[in-house]
Amino acid sequence: MTKTIEYGGVSFRVRTAYPRGRKASKAPCRALISPINPETGDVITKRQLFGVESDCPVDKPVYGANPADIEEHHFPAIANELIQAMYQAGLLAASNRYEPTHDLGDAAESFKEMFFSIHQQQWAERTIDDYRRQYDILVTELRGTTAESLTPEIYRALQERICRNAAGTARKKSDWVAGTEAPPSGAKRLNLLYLLIWDLKTTEGYNIPLVPTRYAGKPSRQDLLLSYIDSARSIPRNLLKQVCDETILSGQVGILADTGLRISEYGGLLFCSIARLEGSQGVMYYLRVTGQLGVSSNTRTEIPKTTSSYRVVPLSVELGEILMQRQQELERDYGNVSLMLMCGSVQAGEYCTDAKTVSGTMNNITEQIPELLRDPRILEALKKNRPYRFDEVCQDNYLLSMLTCHALRRNFCTWIYCESGMDTKQAYQQMGHVDKSEQRRSGAIGATPGEIYHMCLQKHVSRTLYHDPHPLRYQAGEEFSETEVPACAIELTLPANSRWQLIVAETEPMAHTSCQGDNVSVSQKWQEDIRCRSDGYALLADPSVYTIREKKKLFA
């Protein structure tokens, strides 16, 4: 179909068609836009407009849902671009020059694919999917604002409008105030806005009279207090264990609480992601995190959130046995499931991991875990342990908003830093975070078998959600010269009628060593110069030493 459209004092020939190759796309319609010379009435050639060696007509392609969509949303930006080129080529008189204006929404929409091709190397796949959704919202928010009139005042008002719109749909920060920290979705759109304005100025050459700046909002005092006091980072162990034992979600909550995985990383676990190893203390288990579940596709991708997300996380032995038993039961009924997602479910006599089934399972998990964590017993325990009370209604609302699936990851992070005894480097590794203080290594990066065994042993001797600290058990006479990791208790079996010299290195202040057993005679000798261990693992004090015992007002 061919038609002529008048725009800005210039006539354009518009030919639309539906190419077969774009039949299944979101923009199946293509239009070829050609400017018409006002003096001759003929279509302008590439030689006339661009000075290239071609007498073919200028056919500027643009794509949309249908001809009406192209004419309404895409045609003005292309027409303005061609009019500018006609003035530069002398095909239009300067005295009658038409000063085009570009709607930022239209410009952003036509520039979308180019924008993501420029920046996609900076972002992970999951981030790109999220940014694409936020970009589409940003396009609608930009409509009605022209690029040529974008002054600092209008830019600031645009930033505030984006924040207010985001606050209306935010789980938190619904009472956003100008100058404070932007809601999460608003912060993403503000970042996209900043990059978009720069790209339109520098890459596309739009006449924007503004040097864009990033939004510099700061969190309010109340937001800071709430995040410190009611972030739900320390859920009582006994109550959390009851949540993990719920029959509806048995295993799912356990993995998230015992390993601190992101919810998308849990969704991307295969049955073969669980591995076991044997050592001096028996069988131990760990998880290999090698991917995640796509947000929109609900299929597994090998690209996690960050490079550091590729990692090994040890499991409690009790949880590892539960998961291995579940795998064996499924394989007995449905065959080999090692390469299938753990978040699948049984449908019509088959174990299914298609996108629809996985989506239903993940939605069930993300809905039911918050309900379990908002149990009145857990809420009362968290409220009771607040160090300060200043606005209980606001604090209670904030606390409820924090009790999501991610609360299990925050709780695990608290355990790592406060109870596990790991050093900072190990904490970063297990959380899948980037340690920016360390220089990045080139080449293959991963845990060696020895490092994996060491991590599993640390989990074994630590107090976790599933067990109290396990002692290290050894038989005297075996080939070992020291314990593999520091431990609170060591059970050493000695042969009858034998004599042994044991050297105990006390690495913690105020440590106390005791030896127990039938018919054991102990003679202790003290030596000050004992070599220190090279590992950074520490044994921490009992929680009763560092927990809050009583609360008082700051000023009497």
MARLOKE-317270 format. One line per 8 residues: number of its first residue (from 1); their letters; for each residue x, y, z of C-alpha. Coordinates in steps of 0.25 Angstrom, whole numbers, plus 5000, padded with zeros to 4 digits. Layout:
<tornus>
NUM = A = X,Y,Z  ...
</tornus>
This chain:
<tornus>
1 = MTKTIEYG = 5000,5000,5000  5005,5014,4996  5001,5027,5001  5006,5042,5002  5007,5049,5016  5010,5063,5018  5018,5067,5030  5026,5080,5033
9 = GVSFRVRT = 5023,5086,5019  5029,5073,5012  5022,5062,5005  5027,5048,5008  5023,5035,5000  5020,5024,5010  5020,5009,5005  5015,4999,5015
17 = AYPRGRKA = 5016,4983,5014  5016,4971,5022  5030,4963,5019  5029,4948,5022  5041,4948,5030  5035,4957,5041  5022,4950,5041  5024,4944,5055
25 = SKAPCRAL = 5030,4957,5061  5024,4968,5069  5026,4978,5058  5021,4970,5045  5018,4983,5037  5029,4990,5030  5029,5004,5024  5038,5010,5014
33 = ISPINPET = 5038,5026,5015  5043,5034,5004  5044,5049,5003  5038,5057,4991  5046,5068,4985  5037,5080,4986  5042,5086,4973  5041,5074,4964
41 = GDVITKRQ = 5031,5066,4971  5040,5053,4969  5045,5044,4980  5059,5049,4985  5070,5040,4982  5082,5036,4991  5091,5044,4982  5083,5056,4984
49 = LFGVESDC = 5081,5055,4999  5094,5048,5004  5104,5050,4992  5106,5035,4990  5108,5028,4976  5094,5023,4975  5082,5028,4968  5072,5019,4976
57 = PVDKPVYG = 5061,5026,4984  5063,5029,4998  5055,5018,5005  5056,5019,5020  5051,5006,5027  5043,5006,5040  5035,4995,5046  5022,4994,5054
65 = ANPADIEE = 5010,4987,5058  5002,4992,5046  5001,5004,5037  4994,5013,5047  5004,5009,5058  5015,5013,5049  5009,5026,5044  5005,5030,5059
73 = HHFPAIAN = 5017,5026,5067  5029,5024,5057  5027,5033,5045  5029,5047,5052  5044,5044,5057  5048,5038,5043  5041,5050,5036  5049,5060,5045
81 = ELIQAMYQ = 5062,5053,5042  5060,5054,5027  5055,5068,5027  5068,5072,5034  5076,5064,5024  5069,5072,5013  5073,5085,5019  5087,5081,5020
89 = AGLLAASN = 5087,5077,5005  5081,5090,5000  5068,5083,4996  5059,5093,5005  5061,5108,5005  5067,5113,5018  5057,5124,5019  5046,5114,5021
97 = RYEPTHDL = 5053,5105,5030  5044,5096,5038  5050,5094,5052  5046,5080,5056  5043,5076,5070  5045,5062,5075  5036,5055,5085  5045,5048,5095
105 = GDAAESFK = 5035,5036,5096  5035,5034,5081  5050,5036,5080  5053,5026,5091  5043,5016,5085  5050,5016,5071  5064,5016,5078  5061,5004,5087
113 = EMFFSIHQ = 5068,4993,5080  5080,5002,5077  5081,5006,5092  5081,4991,5097  5091,4987,5086  5100,4999,5092  5099,4995,5107  5096,4980,5107
121 = QQWAERTI = 5111,4976,5109  5110,4983,5123  5098,4975,5128  5095,4961,5131  5083,4954,5123  5074,4955,5135  5077,4970,5137  5074,4972,5122
129 = DDYRRQYD = 5061,4966,5123  5057,4975,5135  5063,4987,5128  5054,4984,5116  5042,4984,5124  5046,4997,5131  5050,5004,5118  5036,5001,5112
137 = ILVTELRG = 5030,5008,5124  5040,5020,5122  5035,5022,5108  5021,5025,5113  5026,5034,5123  5034,5042,5113  5023,5045,5104  5019,5059,5103
145 = TTAESLTP = 5033,5064,5106  5041,5069,5094  5056,5067,5093  5058,5082,5089  5051,5087,5101  5058,5078,5111  5064,5088,5121  5069,5085,5135
153 = EIYRALQE = 5056,5089,5141  5048,5080,5132  5058,5069,5134  5057,5070,5149  5042,5070,5148  5043,5057,5139  5051,5050,5150  5041,5053,5161
161 = RICRNAAG = 5030,5048,5152  5037,5035,5150  5039,5034,5165  5025,5037,5168  5020,5027,5158  5029,5016,5163  5025,5019,5177  5010,5016,5174
169 = TARKKSDW = 5013,5002,5170  5025,4999,5180  5024,4989,5191  5031,5000,5200  5034,5015,5199  5019,5017,5195  5021,5031,5202  5033,5036,5194
177 = VAGTEAPP = 5037,5050,5196  5045,5058,5186  5060,5058,5189  5060,5044,5196  5064,5031,5191  5056,5026,5179  5048,5014,5179  5055,5001,5173
185 = SGAKRLNL = 5048,5001,5160  5049,5017,5159  5064,5016,5161  5065,5006,5149  5057,5016,5140  5065,5028,5145  5078,5020,5141  5072,5017,5128
193 = LYLLIWDL = 5067,5032,5126  5082,5037,5129  5088,5027,5119  5077,5030,5108  5079,5045,5108  5094,5043,5107  5092,5034,5095  5081,5042,5088
201 = KTTEGYNI = 5091,5054,5089  5104,5047,5085  5100,5036,5076  5087,5041,5070  5091,5056,5070  5078,5061,5076  5078,5076,5079  5076,5074,5094
209 = PLVPTRYA = 5080,5087,5102  5084,5079,5115  5096,5071,5121  5088,5060,5128  5092,5057,5142  5089,5044,5151  5078,5046,5162  5085,5048,5175
217 = GKPSRQDL = 5074,5045,5185  5078,5040,5199  5070,5031,5208  5062,5038,5219  5066,5036,5234  5054,5028,5236  5057,5018,5224  5071,5016,5230
225 = LLSYIDSA = 5066,5013,5244  5055,5003,5238  5066,4996,5230  5075,4995,5242  5064,4991,5252  5053,4983,5244  5061,4977,5233  5057,4963,5238
233 = RSIPRNLL = 5071,4958,5237  5071,4949,5249  5059,4940,5249  5059,4931,5262  5065,4918,5259  5055,4909,5265  5043,4916,5258  5050,4916,5244
241 = KQVCDETI = 5053,4901,5246  5038,4899,5248  5036,4907,5235  5046,4898,5228  5039,4885,5233  5025,4890,5227  5020,4878,5218  5015,4888,5207
249 = LSGQVGIL = 5029,4893,5204  5038,4883,5210  5052,4884,5204  5049,4897,5196  5050,4906,5209  5061,4898,5214  5070,4900,5202  5068,4915,5203
257 = ADTGLRIS = 5070,4916,5218  5082,4907,5218  5090,4912,5206  5085,4926,5204  5083,4924,5189  5075,4935,5182  5061,4931,5178  5065,4930,5163
265 = EYGGLLFC = 5077,4922,5166  5069,4912,5174  5059,4911,5162  5071,4908,5153  5076,4896,5161  5077,4883,5154  5076,4870,5162  5091,4867,5158
273 = SIARLEGS = 5094,4881,5164  5094,4873,5178  5108,4866,5180  5114,4858,5191  5128,4855,5196  5134,4846,5206  5145,4849,5216  5149,4846,5230
281 = QGVMYYLR = 5136,4851,5236  5127,4842,5226  5118,4847,5215  5116,4862,5213  5107,4869,5202  5109,4882,5194  5102,4890,5183  5108,4894,5170
289 = VTGQLGVS = 5101,4908,5166  5103,4908,5150  5091,4916,5145  5078,4922,5149  5063,4922,5145  5059,4933,5135  5049,4943,5140  5040,4944,5128
297 = SNTRTEIP = 5043,4931,5121  5043,4922,5133  5054,4913,5127  5068,4911,5132  5079,4919,5127  5094,4916,5129  5097,4931,5131  5095,4935,5146
305 = KTTSSYRV = 5094,4949,5152  5109,4951,5153  5121,4944,5150  5123,4942,5165  5110,4935,5165  5117,4922,5159  5120,4916,5173  5120,4904,5182
313 = VPLSVELG = 5111,4904,5194  5112,4894,5205  5099,4887,5210  5095,4882,5224  5097,4867,5224  5082,4865,5228  5077,4874,5217  5086,4867,5207
321 = EILMQRQQ = 5080,4853,5211  5066,4858,5209  5069,4864,5195  5076,4851,5191  5065,4842,5196  5055,4851,5188  5063,4849,5175  5064,4834,5177
329 = ELERDYGN = 5049,4833,5179  5046,4841,5166  5056,4833,5159  5049,4820,5163  5036,4825,5158  5040,4834,5146  5054,4830,5141  5066,4838,5141
337 = VSLMLMCG = 5064,4852,5146  5078,4857,5148  5077,4867,5137  5063,4872,5141  5060,4884,5149  5058,4882,5164  5046,4892,5164  5038,4883,5155
345 = SVQAGEYC = 5026,4875,5159  5018,4863,5156  5007,4865,5146  4998,4854,5140  5008,4843,5144  5020,4850,5139  5031,4859,5145  5030,4872,5137
353 = TDAKTVSG = 5039,4883,5136  5033,4891,5125  5031,4906,5126  5017,4906,5131  5019,4896,5142  5032,4903,5147  5024,4916,5147  5013,4910,5155
361 = TMNNITEQ = 5023,4904,5165  5031,4917,5166  5019,4925,5168  5014,4916,5179  5027,4917,5186  5028,4932,5185  5014,4933,5191  5014,4923,5202
369 = IPELLRDP = 5028,4926,5208  5024,4940,5212  5012,4934,5218  5020,4925,5226  5030,4935,5230  5018,4944,5235  5014,4934,5245  5010,4942,5258
377 = RILEALKK = 5021,4935,5266  5032,4940,5257  5026,4954,5256  5025,4955,5271  5039,4949,5273  5045,4959,5263  5037,4971,5270  5042,4967,5283
385 = NRPYRFDE = 5057,4967,5279  5056,4981,5273  5067,4990,5280  5058,5002,5278  5043,5006,5276  5040,5019,5270  5027,5017,5261  5022,5003,5263
393 = VCQDNYLL = 5011,5004,5252  5022,5008,5242  5032,4998,5247  5021,4987,5247  5018,4990,5232  5032,4991,5228  5035,4977,5235  5024,4971,5228
401 = SMLTCHAL = 5029,4976,5215  5043,4970,5218  5038,4956,5221  5039,4951,5206  5047,4939,5200  5059,4948,5200  5058,4949,5216  5064,4935,5216
409 = RRNFCTWI = 5076,4940,5208  5078,4952,5218  5076,4942,5230  5087,4933,5224  5096,4945,5222  5095,4949,5236  5098,4934,5240  5111,4935,5232
417 = YCESGMDT = 5116,4948,5238  5111,4946,5252  5112,4931,5255  5119,4923,5244  5133,4928,5248  5137,4930,5233  5146,4941,5229  5141,4952,5219
425 = KQAYQQMG = 5147,4945,5207  5139,4932,5210  5126,4940,5213  5127,4947,5199  5129,4934,5192  5117,4927,5199  5108,4938,5196  5112,4940,5182
433 = HVDKSEQR = 5116,4954,5183  5128,4961,5177  5139,4965,5186  5144,4978,5180  5156,4979,5189  5162,4967,5182  5169,4968,5169  5162,4959,5158
441 = RSGAIGAT = 5169,4947,5154  5170,4943,5139  5167,4929,5134  5159,4918,5140  5153,4921,5154  5147,4911,5163  5148,4903,5176  5158,4892,5176
449 = PGEIYHMC = 5153,4878,5182  5161,4882,5194  5155,4895,5196  5141,4889,5194  5144,4878,5205  5149,4889,5214  5136,4897,5212  5128,4885,5215
457 = LQKHVSRT = 5136,4882,5228  5133,4896,5233  5118,4894,5231  5120,4881,5238  5126,4887,5251  5117,4899,5251  5103,4901,5257  5093,4902,5246
465 = LYHDPHPL = 5078,4901,5244  5079,4886,5244  5089,4882,5255  5097,4887,5266  5112,4887,5264  5117,4873,5260  5130,4869,5267  5142,4864,5259
473 = RYQAGEEF = 5144,4849,5260  5157,4842,5258  5164,4829,5261  5178,4830,5268  5188,4824,5259  5182,4828,5246  5191,4837,5237  5187,4851,5242
481 = SETEVPAC = 5196,4861,5249  5185,4872,5252  5170,4874,5251  5166,4879,5237  5158,4891,5242  5157,4897,5256  5145,4891,5264  5138,4893,5277
489 = AIELTLPA = 5139,4878,5281  5148,4866,5276  5146,4852,5279  5159,4844,5278  5158,4829,5280  5171,4824,5286  5175,4809,5286  5175,4802,5299
497 = NSRWQLIV = 5188,4802,5308  5195,4812,5299  5202,4825,5302  5200,4838,5293  5205,4852,5293  5194,4862,5288  5197,4877,5285  5185,4886,5286
505 = AETEPMAH = 5186,4899,5279  5177,4909,5286  5174,4919,5276  5162,4926,5283  5164,4935,5296  5158,4929,5309  5158,4915,5302  5157,4903,5312
513 = TSCQGDNV = 5162,4889,5308  5156,4877,5315  5159,4862,5313  5148,4852,5316  5148,4837,5315  5148,4824,5323  5161,4820,5330  5169,4832,5324
521 = SVSQKWQE = 5180,4838,5331  5184,4852,5326  5196,4860,5329  5196,4874,5324  5208,4883,5320  5207,4897,5315  5216,4903,5304  5214,4917,5299
529 = DIRCRSDG = 5221,4917,5286  5211,4909,5278  5210,4911,5263  5197,4918,5258  5188,4912,5248  5188,4918,5234  5173,4918,5232  5164,4929,5235
537 = YALLADPS = 5153,4921,5241  5149,4925,5256  5141,4919,5267  5131,4929,5272  5126,4931,5286  5113,4926,5291  5101,4935,5286  5098,4938,5301
545 = VYTIREKK = 5111,4946,5302  5107,4956,5291  5092,4957,5290  5084,4968,5297  5081,4965,5311  5073,4978,5315  5069,4991,5308  5070,5005,5314
553 = KLFA = 5068,5019,5309  5079,5026,5303  5078,5038,5313  5073,5036,5327
</tornus>
